[in-house]
Amino acid sequence: MTVKNLTLHGRRIRLHEHVPPAGAGDEAIVLLHGIAGSAETWAPVLERCAGLGRRVLAPDLPGHGESEAPRADYGLGAMASTVRDVLAVSGVRHATVVGHSLGGGIALQFAYQFPELCDRLVLVGSAGLGPEVSPVLRAAALPGAPATMALAVNRVTLAIARAAARLGRRLGGSLKIETRELLRHFGSLADPARRRAFLFIARSLIDLRGQRASAVDKLYLAESVPVLLVWGARDPLIPVAHGRRTAELLPDSRLTVLENVKHFPHVADPDRFCALLNEFVSETAPARLTLDDIVTRLTAQDRAL
């Protein structure tokens, strides 16, 4: 495993990368984290990369983790372009794109913008597949959200929370692994630049009624792309119904719902998740779409309407 900094358009992008000793061939796997997260969320998967037998890349997206957080465009299109650039400078020409939460929405956008690069899609508790979303995320659209968040999540409140957690451990208590992961995500928002990026992303994709950005009307373009859907049965942020509905729209896709798991299947049960990912990649052929393939689907849909 190596961790390095890339410079893209004058800005730093942190990249975690695993290259198998026997060589990676021409296929890679790219792991995209969710909003307020970082490549660290994939640590349990990266620790098990040897079993995948492929090159694995996990970037910190702009505004997240150790990547820079400029005042810039954090829309899905811009994020998908950043993923394309990371793959390009890393010498990757084809990838299985794995996206969790917001990362799933970026993966869908990537497949739409750069179909010739997308071998497969793995969507984990993915955004962009229905309007329903947690009220906590919808609250980011409220007028007073920036000030409220700055008061609730800052370096002082984060230090208090960490002290309380240490005291709880001394008294014999412990937080479940998914709760710790969620708190780590929200803890990143103590940094003003990352909080600004969070608010920009949330407000560009979500309003008080729920998610605005949706890939559902474009899923027909991915009918020949192998798709794996992984969801926690108890996901409180993005309901499992989104995964079930997507599986109906893409009948050749695979859906696995993990019982007693919430929003972080890859953290809650990394062994099962890696087994599913390895099985999916090993048993499916890469899509390798061309622009002509996309044109054919677009014109066929237009005639159908």
Buried (B, 14 or more C-beta within 10 A) or exposed (E): EEEEEBEBEEBBBBBBBBBBEEEBEEBBBBBBBBBBBBBBBBBBBBEBBEEBBBBBBBBBBBBBBBBBBBEBBBBBEBBBBBBBBBBEEBEBEBBBBBBBBBBBBBBBBBBBBBBEBBBBBBBBBBBBBBBBBBEEBBBBBEEEBBEEBBEEBBEEEBEEBEEEBEEEEEEEEEEEBBEBBBBBBBBBBBBEEBBBBBBBBBBBBBBEEBBEBBBBEBBBBBBEBBBBBBBBEBBEBBBBEBBEBBBEBBEEBBBBBBEEBBBBBBBBBBEBBBEBBBEBBEEBEBBBBEEEBBEEBEEEEEEEE
